[in-house]
Amino acid sequence: MSLETPLPILATADDLANNYFASPTNNPVEPKTPDAWDGTILAAISEVTTRYRTLSKLGAGASADVYRALDTRMNRHVALKRFKPEVNELNPAESDYLSEVAAISELCHPNIVRAYDVEDDEDGSFIVFELVEGTDLEQRMAQGPLDADEARHFLIQALEALVAVHQAGFSHLDLKPANFMMSASANGIPHYTLIDFGRACDAQREQKRRATKAKNSLRGSIHYMAPEQFTNGVLDARTDLYALGAIAYEILTGEKPFEGDNTIQVMSAHLTHRVKPIGEILPHLPAGMAPWIMALIANDPEARPQTASEALRSFLSLSTLQFSPVEVSSPFPSLVKTA
């Protein structure tokens, strides 16, 4: 190229933006619907369905059914929680599916169920969780109350799970014995796993839920719901601690703290704090344990521990010498392999 030869003019960004799509040689190709399926799209659609092979039904709830399934890619058993079609039609603030997806994406803790996948197929939306082998706390309670040592191990693990939930900015809002799975461990102490985050929400979501919730709608398990859940009050970490206190009361006494012949009576017992002090039922509990439980189920949220961390610290401050030493079982319980 000689010095007299003019240099080519380079297109500016504005030229490209204004003229690229107008150029006759650069018109984008309009997508066309294929006359016949070549199998590629069908294979992609069916990939999710073929990966998870349903084996048996584990349980059913108001918004979802849970199945044991085989993850054929990872060659392991999983819990597949399939949501009912009407759940996706709810207001986003009321959707159990959206609540659970929002929560599990933020949580990772040994005492919280692990989520592996979130998918949709021709049958709707579902979440894939680790399969926790064992029984739940409700089934264990059918055998009788727990002693103070058993209750202590449960409460420490439950509080550690709640610390993680609350630090992530969420409240569980549906704590109950059935939502704590028990599985075997080598040291003989049951391992507890918190499950079912369908009611969970953060502060922003909770405000939207309060604004859109129907006046006659109650969401939760009536015997473990805090007074503020009946009055459309603020729901936060203290709401979860109230529920945990009600569980602690029940696993030790074999009785629910707030009882009634119907929903209205149970609600009234919560609102008027009609409960027999646990120390009167079990006067020989380790010192400090009875008032600690009663503080959790205080009617006024301000009278409860304000955070799960605070509740855990105060519980651990109770003298461990009042509890029996941990004995390792011999032989070790067998662990169920899920893969």
N, C-alpha and C positions, 0 to 999 in steps of 0.2 A: 504494500500500500504506500503510495507516494504522499508527500506532505500536502500536495494539492488536492488529494482525494478527500471529500468531506466525510467526517465521521458519522456513523449511523446515529440517529436520534433514538435514545432509549426511552421506553415508555415509563411514565411516572406511575406512582401508586394510584393517583386519581384517575389517570388514563385507563389503567387496568380495571378499576372499580366501575368506571362509567361505560367502558366500551367492550369489556370482555364478553359479557353475556349477549351483547347486541351484535357481535360479530357473526356473520352468516356461517362461518366455519366452526364456530364454537357453541352453537345452540345445544343445550343439554338434551339428551335423548329422553323422551317421555317413556316412563315405565309402561310396559305392556303386560297384561295378564296372559300367562301361558295358556295355549290351547289345551295342553295336557300336562298333568303333573309328571315330573321326571323322577319323583321319589325323594329328591334332596330335601324339599321343604317338609314333606311328610315325615321324613326321618328325624328332622330337627324337632318337629312338634312332638313326636312320640318318644324322644330321648328321655325326657323327664319321667314319663310314665314307665318306661322299661327299666330305668335305673332303680327305682324303688318298687319292690315287689311286696305287696301287702300280704301278711301272713295270718294275722288274727286281730280281733278287736280287743283293745285293752280297757276302754272306758268311753263314756258318752257324757256330754255336757250340754248346756243350753245353746252354746254357740259353736261347739266343735266336737268332733269325735276323734279319739286317739287310737292308733293302730300300731301293732308291732309290724315292722317291715324289714326287708333285707335290702341294704344298699349294695347292689350288684357290682358297682364299680370299686367300692372299698372293701367289699366282702365282710360286712359287719351288720349286726342287727341295730336298728334305730327305732325311735318313737316318732311316728308321723302324725302330726296334729292337723287334721283336715277341717277347715272351717265351713260352716253351712252357708249356702248361697245368700241367704238373707242378711248375713253379717256384712257383706260388701255393699249392701244397699243402705246401711245406716249412715247417719251423720258421722263424719270422720272423728268427731270428739267422742262418739259413743261406740266406735268399732273396736271390738276385742282384738281383731286381727291386727289393725294398725297400731293399737296400744302395745301388743306383744312384740311386734316387729321393731317398734321404736325402742323398747326397753332392752330386748336381747341383743341388739346391735351394739349396745354400750357396756354390757356386763361380761365380766370374766372373773370367776371366783370359784374355788374348790367346793363351796357349799351352795352354788347356784347351777342349775342345769345348763349344759352347754348347747348352743344352737349350731347346727352344721350348715343349714341351707334354708332358703326361702324361695318357694317356687309357685307357679301356677300351671295347671293343665286343663284339659277339657272338663274336668270335674270341679274346678275351682282352685282356691288358694290353699296352700298348706305350708307348714314349717316342719323341718326335720330336726329333731333333738337327739342327744345321746339317750340311749335306753338305760335307765337306772333300774337295775335288777334289785328286787327286794319287796318290801311292803311299805305302806304309808303309816304315818303316826296314828291315824284314826283306827286302822285295823289293829295296830299294836294295843291301843287303849281298850279294845274289846276284850283283851285278856286281863284287864285290871289296871289300876293306877300304877304310875311309875314311882319308884322310891326317890329320895332326895338326890342320890348320886346320879341316877339315870336322868332325872330332870335337869340336873346341873349340866351334864354333857350336852343335852339337847339345847338348852338355853344359850350356852356359849356359842355353839355352832350357828344357831338361828340368828343370834345377835351379830355375829361376824358377817353372815350373809346380808343382813339388813344394813350394816355399815357400808358395804359395797354398793348396795342398791341406792341408798340415800346419797352417798358421795357422788354417784353418777347423775344425781339430780332427779331421781324417780322415787315414788312411793308405790309399794306393792298393792295395797288396798284390798287384798282378798286373802289375808293370812288365815289359815285354818288347819287343823290336823291333817286333813287329806292332801294338803299341798306341801307336806314335808315327807319326802321319801327316806326310808331307812334302808341302808345296805350294810353288808358285813365288812369288817376291816380286820387286819391281822392282829391288832392290839386288843381285840375283843370289845372295843367301844363302837357302837353303831355310828356310821357316817350318815349325816343328814344332808339332804339336798333340797333346796327350795325350788319349786316348780310353779308353772301356770302364772304367767304375767299378763293375762288378758285384761285385767282391771288396772294395770300399772299406768301411771301417768306422771309427767313432770309438771312443774308449776303452771306453765302456759297452757298445757293441755287440760289441766285440772280446772282452770278458770273457764275455758271454753265449755267443758263438760257441765259445770255448774250453770252456765248461762243457757245451755240448750236442753238440759235434763228435764224430762216431764215431771210435773209436780208429784205424781203418784208413783214415780219410778224409783225402786230401791235396787241398788246394784251391790251385791256382796252376800256374805253368809250371815244371816241375822244374829246368831249367837255371838259373833265375834266383831260385829260392827260397832264403831265408836259413836257416841251421841251426836257428834258433828256430822256424821253421815246421814242421820235422819233429819237434820235441820238445815241441810244444804250449806253447812259451814265450811271452813277452810280445811282441806284434807292434806296432810303432810306426814312427816316422819312420826309424829306423835300419834297419828291415827294407827299406824302400823304397830307401834309399841303397845297401844291399848289392846289390839287384837292378840299380840303375843302374851300380854298379861292374862287375858282370858284363857288362852291355851295353857299357860303355866298353871293356872288355878285348876283347870280341868284335868290335866294329866296327873296332878298330885292328889286330888280329892276324888276323882271319878265323877264329879258333878260340874255342870256348867255354872258359871257364876251368875249369869242372868237368865232366868228361866221364866216360863209362862206356858199357858195352855194353847196359845195361838200367837201369831206374829205381832198383833197389837200389844199383847201382854209382855212379850219379850222386849219389844221396843220401849214400852213404858218402864220396864225394869232398868234398861240402859239409861234412859233419860232422867229417872228419879234416883238412880244409883241404889237400887234395891238389891243388895248383895250381902251375904253373911261373910264377915271377915274370915279369911282363910286360917288365921291363927286360932280361931275358935274351933275350927274343924280339925286342924292338925296342930295342936299346941307344942308338939315336940320337933317341929321343923328346925333346921339349923338357924341359929340366931341371926336375925336380919333378913332372912329369906321371905318371911310372911309380909313384913312392911314393904319390902322391895316389890313384891308382886302387887300389893294393893296400890302402890304408887303408880304402877303402870296402868291400872284400870281406874285411875281417878277420873271423875266426871269432867273436870275442867282440864283442857289440854295444857294449860299453864302450870298445873300441879303435877304433871307427869315429867319424867326425864324429857329433855327437849330434843335430844338426838340419840341414835342408837349407840354411838360412841360413848356418850355419857352413861347410858343404861348399862353398857358392857363394863365400863370402868367401875361403876358402883357395885355391880354384881361380883366382879373379880375381887373387890376389896373385902368381901365377906371372907372370913377366915377359912382357908382351905383345910385347916385342921379339923373343922367340924364335919368334913366329909370323909368317907372311907377312901383309903388309897386305891388306886387303879390296879387291878390284877389282870395280867395277860392271860387269856384263856389258853388252855392246853388240852388237846391240840388246837391249832388255829382253825377258825371256821373256814370252810371252803368258799372260794370266791367264784362267782358265776362269770364265765367268759362269754362276752356278747358278740364276738366277731368270729 
